[in-house]
Amino acid sequence: MGPHNTGPQAPLKMGPHDTGPQAPLMDERLKRRALLGVMLSVFLAAMESTVVATAMPIVVKSLGGLEIYAWVFAGFLLTSTVTMPLWGRLSDLFGRRSTFLTGLVIFLVGSALSGLSRSMIELIAFRMLQGLGAGSLMTIGMTIVADLFGLERRAKMQGYISGVWGLASLVGPLLGGFLTDFVSWRWVFYINLPFGAVAMALIATALRGEPRSARRPVIDYGGLVLFAGGISALLYGVSVGGIHSFSAAGAVVPVVLAAVALIAFVAVERRAAEPIVPLGLFRHRMVVAAVVTGFLSGMAMFGTLSFVPLFLQEVTQKSATTAGLVLTPFVLGWVLMSIVSARLVLRIGYRVVVLAGMASLTISFLLLTRWDAGLTTPVAVRDAIFGGMGMGLTMVPMLIAVQSAVPRSDLGVATSLTQFFRSVGGAVGVAIMGAVKTHRLDAGLSLEHALHAVFVVGLVICIAALVSAFLVPAGRARDLARPELRGEPTRVGG
């Protein structure tokens, strides 16, 4: 499938074990409409994770609840993370269009109710509802792109979507501050409604010809409950451990409950007719590589990002604006390398690109361990750029690799797993590094020395991530794809 084709294109052939929905015959006009709807939805979901930050001081003055306001962020992230694999599997069973639109409706209802909140408790509850829907948007959106485009065009489109995510992360705090100052903090949530309605119309009309499965799907309710409960308990336990102590009852009890629930989940999945997470996916080396590299890189990078602004503001006495200035090149490097890496994998394969990304991450962390009170802004920007470039060279290639390797019937859940493990890794990284910081401060060390220890932990994790990149199979992208994709032309320069 060449990049300049404009006529109707046949759907990808299904492999011998593919029984899930496949892409309908669709012309370029409908493909572009679907892509625009996906990009708009991804932008809203990504922006919503950051837009609230600048509005929260005013929200607290309006609603009160200062002691629990952190759950406005944590609740959204919890529900969006936990439900990623669930949404992915539901899209495999019931089709992309209906599942994506359901998630988008939940997201928009949560947005509207968040704007109507009369107390902090209500806002937290509605943000969790919003996160429940947001978990579907990135996951199913990227799966729709995999359905509609062949290997070469898919790589480009996934790079662009990753760029949209990065742009939304930059725009979110700025838009949140503007709406709060000049309109109302409630419009931080209402702004999603008109754009979300447009996205719904685009997806609904572009994917209307999606075929239905010939058989009635069976929902694995037991697996669903065990998975959601186990992961929720795990994330809650590690967050409590990071704030207080991993030996505290508030951390130990949830983690033990999580272990029991997830062990039971594995047992249930082995017997389920339609498992929420097909365990056979982990027999694919590419899936294992994506899970391990995603978890470790997410653990290192997202964990450390939580402490970079703290170092800049409290140790070097720089302003919040300067801290934001340092993180902006990080995001821009991420966006640029996401687009570049999507093209590189078609020329030189996945392993080389991912190794380059992990090496760039390791360099960034090595430089972070050299930070001190005399740190200058240009040096901080340089070090952050290396980190952003590393993430850009890692995330998109592994997503494309997994989507090209697994059967179409498991495409949704496989896509979601790459994002899920990266998000869980970030949560675990924040908890571990937070515990390291707290332990060093309790030992009487300065904040500078405590954060230095945090960056050293990040470096160790990053070295492990660099080693894990060798799990990625060597070879050209086309040769590593499932058989029905190998015959597609790969004109990289198109």
Secondary structure as the mmCIF struct_conf table of DSSP 4:
data_model
#
loop_
_struct_conf.conf_type_id
_struct_conf.id
_struct_conf.beg_label_comp_id
_struct_conf.beg_label_asym_id
_struct_conf.beg_label_seq_id
_struct_conf.end_label_comp_id
_struct_conf.end_label_asym_id
_struct_conf.end_label_seq_id
TURN_TY1_P TURN_TY1_P1 PRO A 3 HIS A 4
BEND BEND1 GLY A 7 GLY A 7
STRN STRN1 GLN A 9 GLN A 9
HELX_LH_PP_P HELX_LH_PP_P1 ALA A 10 MET A 14
TURN_TY1_P TURN_TY1_P2 PRO A 16 HIS A 17
BEND BEND2 GLY A 20 GLY A 20
HELX_LH_PP_P HELX_LH_PP_P2 ALA A 23 LEU A 25
STRN STRN2 MET A 26 MET A 26
HELX_RH_AL_P HELX_RH_AL_P1 GLU A 28 GLU A 48
TURN_TY1_P TURN_TY1_P3 SER A 49 VAL A 52
HELX_RH_3T_P HELX_RH_3T_P1 ALA A 53 ALA A 55
HELX_RH_AL_P HELX_RH_AL_P2 MET A 56 LEU A 63
HELX_RH_3T_P HELX_RH_3T_P2 LEU A 66 ILE A 68
TURN_TY1_P TURN_TY1_P4 TYR A 69 ALA A 70
HELX_RH_AL_P HELX_RH_AL_P3 TRP A 71 VAL A 82
TURN_TY1_P TURN_TY1_P5 THR A 83 THR A 83
HELX_RH_AL_P HELX_RH_AL_P4 MET A 84 PHE A 94
HELX_RH_AL_P HELX_RH_AL_P5 ARG A 96 GLY A 115
TURN_TY1_P TURN_TY1_P6 LEU A 116 LEU A 116
BEND BEND3 ARG A 118 SER A 119
HELX_RH_AL_P HELX_RH_AL_P6 MET A 120 LEU A 148
BEND BEND4 PHE A 149 PHE A 149
HELX_RH_AL_P HELX_RH_AL_P7 LEU A 151 PHE A 182
TURN_TY1_P TURN_TY1_P7 VAL A 183 VAL A 183
TURN_TY1_P TURN_TY1_P8 TRP A 185 ARG A 186
HELX_RH_AL_P HELX_RH_AL_P8 TRP A 187 TYR A 190
TURN_TY1_P TURN_TY1_P9 ILE A 191 ILE A 191
HELX_RH_AL_P HELX_RH_AL_P9 ASN A 192 ALA A 206
TURN_TY1_P TURN_TY1_P10 LEU A 207 GLY A 209
HELX_LH_PP_P HELX_LH_PP_P3 GLU A 210 SER A 213
BEND BEND5 ALA A 214 ARG A 215
HELX_RH_AL_P HELX_RH_AL_P10 TYR A 221 ILE A 243
BEND BEND6 HIS A 244 HIS A 244
TURN_TY1_P TURN_TY1_P11 PHE A 246 SER A 247
BEND BEND7 ALA A 248 ALA A 248
HELX_RH_AL_P HELX_RH_AL_P11 ALA A 249 ARG A 271
BEND BEND8 ALA A 273 GLU A 274
BEND BEND9 ILE A 276 VAL A 277
HELX_RH_3T_P HELX_RH_3T_P3 LEU A 279 ARG A 283
BEND BEND10 HIS A 284 HIS A 284
HELX_RH_AL_P HELX_RH_AL_P12 ARG A 285 LEU A 305
TURN_TY1_P TURN_TY1_P12 SER A 306 PHE A 307
HELX_RH_AL_P HELX_RH_AL_P13 VAL A 308 LEU A 310
HELX_RH_PI_P HELX_RH_PI_P1 PHE A 311 VAL A 315
BEND BEND11 THR A 316 THR A 316
HELX_RH_AL_P HELX_RH_AL_P14 ALA A 320 ILE A 348
HELX_RH_AL_P HELX_RH_AL_P15 TYR A 350 LEU A 368
TURN_TY1_P TURN_TY1_P13 THR A 369 ARG A 370
TURN_TY1_P TURN_TY1_P14 ALA A 373 GLY A 374
HELX_RH_AL_P HELX_RH_AL_P16 THR A 377 ALA A 405
BEND BEND12 VAL A 406 VAL A 406
HELX_RH_3T_P HELX_RH_3T_P4 ARG A 408 ASP A 410
HELX_RH_AL_P HELX_RH_AL_P17 LEU A 411 ASP A 442
TURN_TY1_P TURN_TY1_P15 ALA A 443 GLY A 444
HELX_RH_AL_P HELX_RH_AL_P18 LEU A 447 SER A 468
HELX_RH_3T_P HELX_RH_3T_P5 ALA A 469 LEU A 471
BEND BEND13 VAL A 472 VAL A 472
HELX_LH_PP_P HELX_LH_PP_P4 PRO A 473 ALA A 474
BEND BEND14 GLY A 475 GLY A 475
HELX_RH_AL_P HELX_RH_AL_P19 ALA A 477 LEU A 480
BEND BEND15 ALA A 481 ALA A 481
HELX_RH_3T_P HELX_RH_3T_P6 PRO A 483 LEU A 485
TURN_TY1_P TURN_TY1_P16 ARG A 486 GLY A 487
BEND BEND16 GLU A 488 GLU A 488
TURN_TY1_P TURN_TY1_P17 VAL A 492 GLY A 493
#
